[in-house]
Amino acid sequence: MALYLVSTPIGNLEDITLRALNVLKSVDLIACEDTRHTRRLLDHFGIQKPTVSYHEHNEQARTEELVQRLLEGKSVAIVSDAGTPGISDPAYRIVLAAIERGITIVPIPGAAAVIAGLIASGLPTDSFLFVGFLPSKKMARRARLEELKLERATLVLYEAPHRIRETLADALEVFGDRQASLARELTKLHEQFIRGTLSQLKEHFDATQPRGEMTLVIAGNAKDNLAPIETGFISSQVERLMLGGLNRNDAIKQAAKSRGLSKRDAYQLMLEEKPTYEDDEC
């Protein structure tokens, strides 16, 4: 009797471990997010075992059913659609229930996008915080970023392609222009890493249609993780930001943040430099 937490590939099927295959072949039942998705994986490796759905919408009810089978002496494997169960995927509830009943928990380690994205980011790996997915609503997302603003560890989070532009814009405004890396389609045919500052990543996706699953890694709160302070005319910087798609108010706020100024001070500086700026333009 044991509950196995089995990591599966996040893209490339060759990333499954021999131990994971042996466990999937030996258990009595495999609980998975999407039985059709997992069946393709099992068929690829010639594994014929019964499956049952276990996802966020039926997790509470299914947990009791699976625990009962475990107490009857059955062995159960939990798998997610991709990666490690419990990492932004269902597993926590059944692990807790199994521990409370004295059931053995056996983790079968393997692929995890959070680790793959982090180690290839070029950012510090000695201390990191996995954030998971940020809230989808703007106000809640910005509030969460504000909570993370002073965190010194490297931040790792997942994001959907249709929200990445908004997330990068919010992170840039809240954190300042930190170093960052975005991993797209990890271990798959079109795997890609985009490295630079948050503003550079934002510019990339302002010009390119975001596609694929994404892991965003952002440097922690330290002075050397910020892009160089902007110099030159702030009016010129504001114009460049407006050409990039920001309205005037947001452009002034971003320019001010990049220089360590308040919005009011930035606006005053624009007024003071205007005659000189106009002379220089002529």
KEKETI-196282 format. One line per 8 residues: for each residue x, y, z of N, C-alpha, C. Coordinates in steps of 0.1 Angstrom, whole numbers, padded with zeros to 4 digits, m for minus. Layout:
N
X:Y:Z:X:Y:Z:X:Y:Z  ...
***
This chain:
282
0008:m0012:0000:0000:0000:0000:0009:0012:0000  0008:0021:m0011:0016:0033:m0011:0009:0042:m0022  0011:0055:m0019:0007:0066:m0028:0020:0071:m0035  0021:0069:m0048:0032:0073:m0056:0029:0087:m0063  0038:0096:m0062:0037:0109:m0069:0047:0109:m0080  0042:0106:m0092:0050:0103:m0104:0052:0115:m0113  0064:0120:m0115:0066:0130:m0124:0067:0125:m0138  0061:0133:m0147:0060:0129:m0161:0066:0140:m0170
0070:0137:m0183:0076:0147:m0191:0068:0160:m0192  0075:0171:m0194:0068:0184:m0196:0068:0187:m0211  0073:0178:m0219:0072:0180:m0234:0079:0168:m0241  0092:0167:m0239:0100:0156:m0245:0097:0143:m0237  0092:0133:m0244:0089:0120:m0238:0101:0113:m0232  0113:0116:m0238:0125:0110:m0233:0129:0114:m0219  0122:0124:m0214:0125:0129:m0200:0119:0121:m0189  0111:0111:m0193:0105:0102:m0182:0116:0093:m0177
0116:0090:m0164:0127:0082:m0158:0123:0067:m0159  0133:0058:m0158:0131:0044:m0157:0122:0040:m0145  0125:0047:m0134:0118:0044:m0122:0103:0048:m0123  0100:0059:m0130:0086:0063:m0132:0079:0053:m0140  0086:0048:m0151:0079:0038:m0159:0077:0025:m0151  0086:0021:m0143:0084:0009:m0135:0073:0010:m0125  0071:0022:m0119:0061:0024:m0110:0047:0024:m0117  0046:0031:m0128:0034:0031:m0136:0030:0017:m0140
0039:0009:m0143:0036:m0005:m0147:0032:m0014:m0135  0036:m0010:m0123:0033:m0019:m0111:0021:m0015:m0103  0016:m0002:m0104:0006:0002:m0095:m0008:m0004:m0099  m0017:m0004:m0090:m0031:m0009:m0093:m0039:0001:m0101  m0036:0014:m0098:m0045:0025:m0104:m0037:0037:m0106  m0039:0045:m0117:m0033:0057:m0120:m0043:0068:m0120  m0041:0078:m0111:m0051:0090:m0111:m0044:0101:m0118  m0051:0107:m0127:m0045:0117:m0136:m0055:0129:m0139
m0049:0140:m0142:m0057:0152:m0145:m0067:0150:m0157  m0061:0145:m0168:m0069:0142:m0180:m0066:0128:m0184  m0075:0119:m0183:m0073:0105:m0186:m0069:0103:m0201  m0074:0111:m0210:m0071:0109:m0224:m0056:0113:m0226  m0052:0124:m0220:m0038:0129:m0221:m0028:0118:m0216  m0031:0113:m0204:m0022:0103:m0198:m0023:0090:m0205  m0034:0087:m0211:m0035:0074:m0219:m0025:0075:m0231  m0024:0086:m0237:m0014:0087:m0248:0000:0084:m0243
0003:0089:m0231:0017:0087:m0226:0018:0072:m0223  0008:0066:m0216:0009:0052:m0213:0010:0043:m0225  0002:0046:m0235:0002:0038:m0248:0016:0039:m0254  0022:0051:m0254:0035:0053:m0260:0045:0043:m0254  0044:0040:m0241:0053:0032:m0234:0048:0017:m0232  0036:0015:m0238:0030:0001:m0237:0026:m0003:m0223  0020:0007:m0216:0016:0005:m0202:0000:0003:m0202  m0005:m0008:m0197:m0019:m0010:m0197:m0024:m0011:m0182
m0028:0001:m0177:m0033:0001:m0163:m0046:0010:m0163  m0055:0007:m0154:m0067:0015:m0153:m0064:0029:m0148  m0071:0039:m0153:m0069:0053:m0149:m0082:0059:m0144  m0081:0069:m0136:m0093:0076:m0131:m0089:0091:m0130  m0099:0100:m0133:m0096:0114:m0133:m0094:0119:m0119  m0084:0128:m0117:m0082:0135:m0105:m0077:0149:m0108  m0086:0159:m0107:m0082:0172:m0111:m0089:0182:m0101  m0086:0195:m0103:m0091:0205:m0094:m0106:0206:m0091
m0114:0201:m0101:m0128:0202:m0100:m0134:0190:m0092  m0127:0179:m0091:m0132:0167:m0084:m0123:0163:m0073  m0113:0171:m0070:m0102:0167:m0061:m0107:0163:m0047  m0116:0170:m0042:m0121:0168:m0028:m0128:0154:m0027  m0138:0152:m0037:m0145:0140:m0037:m0137:0128:m0040  m0128:0129:m0050:m0120:0118:m0055:m0109:0114:m0044  m0105:0124:m0036:m0095:0121:m0026:m0099:0110:m0017  m0112:0111:m0012:m0117:0101:m0002:m0118:0087:m0009
m0122:0087:m0022:m0123:0075:m0029:m0109:0068:m0031  m0099:0076:m0034:m0086:0070:m0036:m0079:0066:m0023  m0082:0074:m0012:m0077:0070:0001:m0083:0057:0005  m0095:0055:0003:m0102:0042:0006:m0096:0030:m0001  m0092:0032:m0013:m0086:0022:m0021:m0072:0019:m0015  m0065:0029:m0011:m0052:0027:m0005:m0053:0020:0008  m0063:0023:0016:m0065:0016:0029:m0069:0001:0027  m0074:m0002:0015:m0078:m0016:0011:m0065:m0023:0007
m0054:m0017:0006:m0042:m0023:0002:m0037:m0021:m0012  m0044:m0013:m0020:m0041:m0010:m0033:m0030:0001:m0034  m0023:0001:m0045:m0012:0011:m0047:m0018:0020:m0058  m0015:0033:m0056:m0021:0044:m0065:m0010:0053:m0069  m0009:0057:m0082:0000:0067:m0087:m0008:0079:m0091  m0002:0091:m0087:m0008:0104:m0091:0001:0110:m0101  m0005:0114:m0112:0003:0121:m0123:m0005:0133:m0127  0003:0143:m0131:m0004:0155:m0137:m0002:0154:m0152
m0008:0163:m0159:m0007:0163:m0174:0008:0164:m0178  0016:0172:m0171:0030:0174:m0174:0037:0178:m0162  0049:0172:m0159:0057:0177:m0148:0054:0169:m0135  0057:0176:m0124:0056:0170:m0111:0043:0173:m0104  0036:0163:m0099:0023:0165:m0092:0025:0174:m0080  0016:0183:m0078:0017:0192:m0066:0023:0205:m0069  0030:0206:m0080:0036:0219:m0084:0027:0225:m0094  0018:0234:m0089:0008:0241:m0096:m0002:0231:m0103
m0002:0219:m0097:m0011:0208:m0102:m0017:0201:m0089  m0028:0194:m0091:m0034:0187:m0079:m0025:0177:m0073  m0026:0175:m0060:m0018:0165:m0053:m0018:0168:m0038  m0018:0180:m0034:m0017:0184:m0020:m0028:0178:m0012  m0040:0178:m0016:m0051:0174:m0008:m0050:0159:m0005  m0046:0151:m0015:m0046:0136:m0013:m0033:0133:m0005  m0022:0140:m0007:m0010:0138:0001:m0013:0140:0016  m0020:0151:0019:m0023:0154:0033:m0032:0143:0039
m0042:0139:0031:m0052:0129:0036:m0044:0116:0038  m0035:0112:0029:m0028:0100:0031:m0019:0100:0043  m0012:0111:0045:m0004:0113:0057:m0012:0111:0070  m0024:0117:0070:m0032:0116:0082:m0037:0102:0085  m0037:0094:0074:m0042:0080:0076:m0030:0070:0077  m0018:0075:0078:m0006:0067:0079:m0002:0059:0067  m0006:0064:0055:m0003:0058:0042:0011:0063:0038  0019:0054:0032:0032:0057:0028:0032:0066:0015
0039:0077:0015:0040:0085:0003:0054:0083:m0003  0054:0081:m0016:0067:0078:m0024:0068:0088:m0035  0076:0098:m0034:0078:0108:m0045:0087:0101:m0056  0083:0103:m0069:0092:0098:m0080:0096:0111:m0087  0108:0116:m0085:0112:0129:m0090:0114:0128:m0105  0113:0140:m0111:0115:0141:m0126:0114:0155:m0130  0109:0157:m0142:0108:0170:m0149:0099:0180:m0141  0104:0193:m0141:0096:0204:m0135:0100:0216:m0142
0091:0223:m0148:0094:0235:m0156:0101:0246:m0147  0097:0247:m0135:0102:0257:m0126:0117:0255:m0125  0122:0243:m0124:0137:0240:m0122:0144:0242:m0136  0138:0237:m0146:0144:0238:m0160:0146:0253:m0164  0135:0261:m0161:0135:0275:m0165:0145:0282:m0156  0146:0279:m0143:0156:0286:m0134:0170:0283:m0138  0174:0270:m0140:0188:0267:m0141:0194:0272:m0154  0185:0275:m0164:0190:0280:m0177:0188:0295:m0178
0184:0302:m0168:0180:0316:m0169:0192:0325:m0168  0203:0321:m0162:0214:0329:m0160:0213:0338:m0148  0203:0336:m0140:0201:0343:m0128:0204:0334:m0116  0206:0340:m0104:0211:0333:m0092:0201:0321:m0089  0207:0310:m0086:0199:0298:m0083:0201:0293:m0068  0210:0300:m0061:0212:0296:m0047:0200:0298:m0038  0192:0307:m0041:0180:0310:m0034:0169:0315:m0043  0158:0308:m0044:0147:0311:m0053:0134:0309:m0046
0124:0316:m0051:0110:0315:m0046:0101:0312:m0058  0094:0300:m0057:0085:0296:m0068:0071:0303:m0065  0066:0311:m0074:0054:0319:m0072:0042:0312:m0077  0044:0302:m0087:0033:0296:m0094:0027:0306:m0104  0013:0306:m0105:0007:0315:m0114:0002:0327:m0106  0004:0339:m0112:m0001:0351:m0106:m0016:0352:m0108  m0023:0360:m0100:m0038:0361:m0102:m0040:0367:m0116  m0051:0363:m0122:m0055:0367:m0136:m0060:0382:m0136
m0066:0386:m0125:m0072:0400:m0125:m0060:0410:m0122  m0061:0421:m0129:m0050:0431:m0128:m0047:0436:m0114  m0057:0440:m0106:m0055:0446:m0093:m0049:0435:m0084  m0055:0423:m0084:m0049:0412:m0076:m0035:0408:m0080  m0032:0409:m0093:m0019:0406:m0098:m0009:0416:m0093  m0012:0429:m0094:m0003:0439:m0089:m0001:0439:m0074  m0012:0435:m0067:m0011:0434:m0052:m0001:0423:m0049  m0002:0412:m0056:0008:0401:m0053:0022:0405:m0057
0024:0412:m0068:0037:0417:m0071:0043:0426:m0061  0034:0435:m0055:0038:0444:m0045:0043:0436:m0032  0037:0425:m0029:0041:0416:m0018:0055:0410:m0021  0058:0408:m0033:0071:0402:m0037:0082:0412:m0040  0079:0424:m0039:0088:0435:m0044:0101:0435:m0036  0101:0432:m0023:0113:0432:m0015:0120:0419:m0014  0114:0409:m0020:0120:0395:m0019:0134:0395:m0026  0144:0391:m0019:0158:0391:m0025:0161:0378:m0033
0153:0367:m0031:0155:0355:m0038:0150:0357:m0053  0156:0349:m0062:0151:0349:m0076:0137:0344:m0076  0129:0351:m0084:0114:0347:m0085:0112:0339:m0097  0104:0328:m0096:0101:0319:m0107:0086:0318:m0107  0080:0320:m0119:0065:0319:m0120:0061:0314:m0133  0049:0309:m0134:0043:0304:m0146:0033:0315:m0151  0032:0315:m0165:0022:0325:m0170:0017:0319:m0183  0004:0323:m0186:m0002:0319:m0198:0001:0329:m0209
0002:0324:m0222:0007:0334:m0233:m0003:0346:m0234  m0016:0344:m0232:m0025:0355:m0234:m0024:0365:m0223  m0016:0363:m0212:m0015:0372:m0201:m0001:0377:m0199  0009:0372:m0207:0023:0375:m0205:0026:0390:m0207  0020:0397:m0216:0022:0411:m0219:0018:0419:m0206  0006:0416:m0201:0002:0424:m0189:0010:0421:m0177  0015:0409:m0176:0023:0405:m0164:0037:0412:m0165  0043:0412:m0177:0055:0419:m0178:0054:0434:m0176
0043:0440:m0181:0041:0454:m0179:0039:0457:m0164  0032:0449:m0157:0030:0451:m0142:0042:0449:m0135  0050:0439:m0138:0062:0436:m0131:0072:0447:m0133  0073:0452:m0145:0082:0463:m0148:0079:0476:m0140  0066:0478:m0139:0062:0490:m0131:0064:0488:m0116  0061:0476:m0111:0062:0474:m0096:0077:0472:m0092  0084:0464:m0100:0098:0460:m0096:0109:0470:m0101  0106:0477:m0112:0116:0484:m0119:0122:0475:m0130
0132:0479:m0137:0137:0472:m0149:0147:0461:m0145  0143:0451:m0138:0152:0440:m0134:0156:0431:m0145  0167:0424:m0143:0171:0413:m0152:0160:0402:m0151  0158:0395:m0162:0148:0385:m0163:0151:0375:m0174  0144:0364:m0174:0145:0354:m0184:0132:0347:m0186  0128:0345:m0198:0115:0338:m0201:0118:0326:m0209  0114:0314:m0204:0115:0301:m0211:0102:0298:m0217  0102:0294:m0230:0090:0291:m0237:0091:0277:m0243
0080:0269:m0241:0080:0256:m0247:0092:0247:m0242  0094:0247:m0230:0106:0239:m0224:0105:0225:m0228  0117:0220:m0233:0120:0206:m0237:0113:0202:m0250  0105:0211:m0256:0098:0208:m0268:0105:0213:m0281  0100:0210:m0292:0107:0213:m0305:0111:0228:m0306  0102:0237:m0302:0104:0251:m0304:0108:0258:m0290  0116:0251:m0282:0121:0257:m0270:0128:0269:m0273  0126:0279:m0264:0132:0292:m0266:0134:0299:m0253
0146:0306:m0252:0149:0314:m0240:0151:0329:m0244  0144:0338:m0238:0145:0352:m0240:0150:0358:m0228  0162:0364:m0228:0169:0369:m0217:0172:0384:m0218  0171:0391:m0208:0174:0406:m0208:0167:0412:m0196  0163:0425:m0198:0156:0432:m0187:0141:0430:m0189  0133:0433:m0179:0119:0432:m0181:0114:0441:m0192  0120:0453:m0194:0115:0461:m0205:0118:0455:m0218  0130:0448:m0219:0134:0442:m0232:0124:0430:m0235
0121:0422:m0225:0111:0411:m0227:0098:0417:m0231  0094:0428:m0225:0081:0434:m0228:0081:0439:m0243  0092:0445:m0247:0093:0449:m0261:0092:0438:m0270  0099:0426:m0267:0098:0415:m0275:0084:0410:m0278  0076:0409:m0267:0063:0404:m0269:0053:0415:m0273  0057:0427:m0273:0049:0438:m0279:0049:0436:m0294  0060:0431:m0299:0063:0429:m0313:0060:0415:m0318  0059:0406:m0309:0058:0391:m0313:0046:0385:m0306
0038:0377:m0313:0027:0370:m0307:0031:0360:m0297  0027:0361:m0285:0031:0351:m0275:0025:0338:m0277  0033:0327:m0277:0028:0314:m0279:0034:0304:m0269  0027:0294:m0266:0033:0283:m0258:0033:0285:m0243  0036:0275:m0235:0037:0275:m0221:0049:0283:m0217  0048:0291:m0206:0059:0300:m0203:0063:0299:m0188  0076:0300:m0186:0082:0301:m0173:0090:0314:m0172  0086:0323:m0163:0092:0336:m0162:0101:0336:m0149
0114:0340:m0151:0123:0341:m0140:0127:0355:m0139  0126:0361:m0127:0129:0375:m0124:0139:0376:m0113  0149:0384:m0115:0159:0387:m0104:0153:0392:m0092  0158:0389:m0080:0153:0393:m0068:0157:0408:m0065  0153:0413:m0054:0154:0427:m0050:0169:0430:m0046  0177:0435:m0055:0191:0438:m0053:0195:0449:m0063  0203:0458:m0059:0206:0470:m0067:0213:0465:m0081  0221:0455:m0080:0228:0451:m0093:0219:0443:m0102
0206:0441:m0098:0197:0434:m0107:0188:0443:m0115  0191:0456:m0113:0183:0466:m0121:0191:0470:m0133  0184:0474:m0144:0191:0479:m0156:0197:0493:m0152  0207:0497:m0160:0214:0510:m0157:0203:0521:m0156  0206:0531:m0147:0197:0542:m0146:0197:0550:m0159  0185:0554:m0164:0184:0562:m0176:0190:0576:m0174  0197:0581:m0184:0203:0594:m0184:0198:0602:m0196  0201:0614:m0197:0197:0622:m0209:0183:0628:m0206
0177:0634:m0216:0165:0641:m0214:0153:0632:m0211  0146:0634:m0200:0135:0626:m0196:0124:0628:m0206  0123:0640:m0212:0113:0642:m0223:0114:0633:m0234  0127:0630:m0238:0130:0621:m0249:0126:0607:m0246  0129:0603:m0233:0126:0590:m0229:0111:0588:m0229  0104:0598:m0224:0089:0597:m0224:0084:0595:m0238  0089:0602:m0247:0085:0601:m0261:0087:0587:m0267  0099:0581:m0264:0102:0568:m0268:0092:0558:m0262
0089:0559:m0250:0079:0550:m0243:0065:0552:m0249  0061:0564:m0253:0048:0566:m0259:0048:0560:m0273  0059:0561:m0280:0060:0554:m0293:0059:0539:m0292  0063:0534:m0280:0062:0520:m0278:0049:0515:m0273  0039:0524:m0272:0025:0521:m0269:0020:0525:m0256  0028:0531:m0248:0022:0536:m0235:0015:0550:m0237  0005:0553:m0229:0000:0566:m0229:0009:0575:m0221  0007:0588:m0222:0016:0598:m0216:0018:0596:m0201
0007:0594:m0195:0007:0593:m0180:0016:0581:m0176  0013:0569:m0182:0021:0557:m0179:0036:0559:m0183  0038:0566:m0194:0052:0568:m0199:0060:0576:m0189  0053:0586:m0183:0060:0595:m0173:0063:0587:m0161  0053:0578:m0157:0055:0570:m0145:0067:0560:m0146  0068:0554:m0158:0078:0544:m0161:0092:0551:m0162  0092:0563:m0168:0105:0570:m0169:0109:0575:m0155  0100:0579:m0147:0103:0583:m0133:0109:0572:m0125
0103:0560:m0126:0107:0548:m0119:0121:0544:m0123  0124:0545:m0136:0137:0541:m0141:0148:0550:m0136  0145:0562:m0132:0155:0572:m0127:0154:0574:m0112  0146:0566:m0105:0145:0567:m0091:0138:0580:m0087  0129:0585:m0095:0122:0598:m0092:0107:0595:m0089  0101:0604:m0082:0086:0603:m0081:0080:0609:m0094  0068:0606:m0097:0061:0611:m0109:0061:0626:m0109  0059:0632:m0097:0058:0647:m0096:0072:0653:m0100
0083:0647:m0094:0096:0652:m0097:0099:0650:m0112  0095:0639:m0118:0098:0637:m0132:0091:0647:m0140  0078:0650:m0137:0071:0660:m0145:0078:0674:m0143  0082:0677:m0131:0089:0690:m0129:0102:0691:m0137  0109:0679:m0138:0121:0679:m0146:0118:0681:m0160  0107:0675:m0165:0103:0677:m0179:0101:0692:m0182  0094:0699:m0173:0091:0713:m0175:0104:0721:m0175  0114:0718:m0166:0126:0725:m0165:0135:0723:m0177
0135:0711:m0183:0144:0708:m0194:0138:0712:m0208  0125:0716:m0208:0119:0717:m0221:0126:0727:m0230  0129:0740:m0226:0136:0749:m0235:0149:0743:m0240  0157:0736:m0232:0170:0731:m0236:0167:0719:m0246  0157:0711:m0243:0154:0699:m0251:0150:0704:m0265  0141:0715:m0265:0137:0720:m0278:0148:0726:m0286  0158:0733:m0280:0169:0738:m0286:0178:0727:m0292  0179:0716:m0285:0187:0705:m0289:0181:0698:m0301
0168:0699:m0302:0161:0692:m0313:0163:0700:m0326  0165:0713:m0325:0166:0721:m0337:0179:0719:m0345
***
